[in-house]
Amino acid sequence: MLDLVFTRRFSMGHRLIHGASESCALPHGHNEFVTVGLRPTTPRPLDGAGNMVVSFQRAKGRWHRFVDDRLDHALQLSEDDPLLGWFRTHEPERARRIVVTPGDPTTELMACLMMAKLNALLDDDGGVLRCAEITLQETPTNTVHFAGDPLDMLPTPRPPERCWWRRADDSISDS
């Protein structure tokens, strides 16, 4: 099986307010690496001419733009975080740069949301590839690796139209 593997680095800020880690309750940031493994949905032998599943540019272009334009230097907040309301009221332009998550934006949750978003983008590009696995390195000593269906791991099922991670666009929130 030929998998295409791509890594992107981005900087982000977040806070975790639901008590799992008091040291993470204050806003802070990380320089993260996300690595994705893309697998053909219909595996076949190389053709003897171009010898590619798809071009690397096609496979990674939209994803890298999403990471660079929407996740890099964005703030990640839970949809019930009081800071989100503050930003929406006092700094609405900056609020548009906030990644809004269902619960605390942990590395585990973000890996699943990012994988779901990438799969939506890949489906929109003809469904030739699927993200088979994702690795999100928060720090050199803390990494999450996930393989499977990210939608099975996400909390609180909700209608797809209320899930930015299921839309093939640049959205990072539902408001």
C-alpha positions, -999 to +999 in steps of 0.1 A: +000+000+000+014+034-010+007+061+016+015+097+011+029+113+043+031+150+049+042+171+079+033+207+087+044+229+116+022+255+131+020+276+163-011+278+184-025+289+217-052+273+238-064+268+273-082+238+290-109+250+315-125+217+325-101+208+353-080+180+337-049+201+341-048+233+362-015+243+347-032+244+313-061+266+325-043+298+316-039+307+279-006+293+266+009+281+233+028+254+216+047+249+183+031+218+170+038+193+142+009+176+124+018+146+102-009+129+081-008+096+062-030+097+031-041+064+015-057+059-019-094+049-016-090+026-046-054+012-046-040+003-079-005-003-094+015+026-106+008+033-143+043+031-157+042+067-169+035+093-142+039+067-114+019+087-088-013+081-069-018+119-073+007+147-074+020+158-041+008+193-048-027+181-052-026+158-022-012+184+002-020+218-013-054+225+003-045+209+036-013+230+040-032+262+031-058+253+058-031+247+084-011+278+074-041+302+070-065+290+097-046+270+124-013+288+125-013+314+152-049+307+160-064+305+195-082+272+203-111+275+228-139+253+240-173+265+228-183+271+265-151+291+274-160+326+287-131+340+268-149+331+235-178+354+245-154+381+255-137+380+221-170+380+202-182+410+221-150+431+224-128+419+195-150+404+169-124+405+142-100+385+163-128+361+173-128+349+137-093+335+143-105+313+172-108+276+166-140+266+185-141+231+198-167+208+215-151+208+249-115+215+258-092+217+228-069+189+239-043+174+216-065+143+214-096+163+203-076+184+179-061+154+162-096+140+155-111+174+144-081+179+121-084+145+106-122+149+100-115+183+083-088+168+061-112+140+051-139+166+042-113+184+020-102+152+004-138+141-003-144+174-019-114+169-042-129+137-057-123+112-028-092+097-044-074+099-010-084+094+026-065+103+057-056+069+073-037+083+103-027+115+119+000+124+144-001+156+164+029+165+183+021+191+210+056+191+225+087+170+220+074+147+248+036+148+242+022+133+210-011+119+199-014+094+171-048+083+157-059+059+130-095+051+124-127+071+119-123+104+138-161+109+138-164+079+161-142+096+187-158+130+188-180+140+217-217+148+215-231+139+181-246+169+164-260+177+130-233+179+103-241+215+095-230+224+130-197+207+126-170+230+110-147+199+109-171+181+085-173+210+059-149+212+030-142+249+036-119+271+057-142+273+087-128+268+122-161+276+141-198+274+136-207+310+143 
